[in-house]
């Protein structure tokens, strides 16, 4: 399987081509990216003119925000691609409903992928196993406590194994994050991104936290100037904007509840799962297809997971809620 075979949110050009509707008419709810963007200030001219310098400003801002030393990387997707070759072939546990890039990248590097519906217990683990947890999960919204994950990490350490936790959707619930609990020698890695919560997916900035030896190996793979100077400067400012973080968390949680309430009025789902940045619905396969196609014909673009009978809705931007409700009301 090549990368193009994997489906991702945000592929709005495909929708425009398939349905013949102008791009400007679409409401794109397919990504789970915040509809509220951190207010980007003017970037000083010298930031554009100079090569990135290792002044530590971004790292210090990340340390304060995450509570643990962090390696800046060009988006967490970069780490997803770079980590598998650092490990000799072994068993890798991935949630059955999960971000498909994990399965794809670990299989490409010769690892054996095993699936779990609930976290593997110590009796299921073997020597050198890796367990990958997306927390909260995409698309199921499952959220594990730091205590649960630290217990799993301890069991893995007894087997010379590793725990990798992807916290791309964690920012609105920081008390559930594993990052303040990390120790540099533990066999734990945490991936973070400012793309979702900050609404800054386009600048491609993420972080790897946890085990210092793996962070060093990733640093060597980065090479010079992997993070652009404007990206590093903006990232540091965004991570330090504590008042904005508090306001963002409150309005995302409020909007997620609003979206959940709206969807429950119109879509006869078997179950809804909710995070601060998306709501997903489980439906019979024919109903998944009906709602996906019907909404697309009205220029509402969502994520479809046919293998799991699931639809995922991101949050609308503030002035487009009416479009979503109008589209739902014609069908529900």
Secondary structure as UniProt FT lines:
FT   HELIX           3..5
FT   TURN            9..10
FT   HELIX           12..19
FT   HELIX           23..25
FT   STRAND          27..28
FT   HELIX           45..49
FT   HELIX           57..66
FT   STRAND          70..73
FT   HELIX           76..83
FT   HELIX           84..86
FT   STRAND          91..95
FT   HELIX           100..108
FT   TURN            109..110
FT   STRAND          112..116
FT   TURN            122..124
FT   TURN            127..128
FT   STRAND          130..134
FT   TURN            138..140
FT   HELIX           146..158
FT   TURN            159..160
FT   STRAND          162..166
FT   TURN            168..169
FT   HELIX           171..176
FT   HELIX           179..181
FT   TURN            184..185
FT   STRAND          188..193
FT   TURN            195..198
FT   HELIX           201..203
FT   STRAND          206..210
FT   HELIX           212..222
FT   TURN            224..225
FT   HELIX           229..240
FT   HELIX           242..266
FT   STRAND          271..274
FT   STRAND          278..282
FT   HELIX           285..296
FT   TURN            297..299
FT   STRAND          300..301
FT   STRAND          303..305
FT   HELIX           306..308
FT   STRAND          310..314
FT   HELIX           318..320
FT   HELIX           321..329
FT   TURN            330..331
//
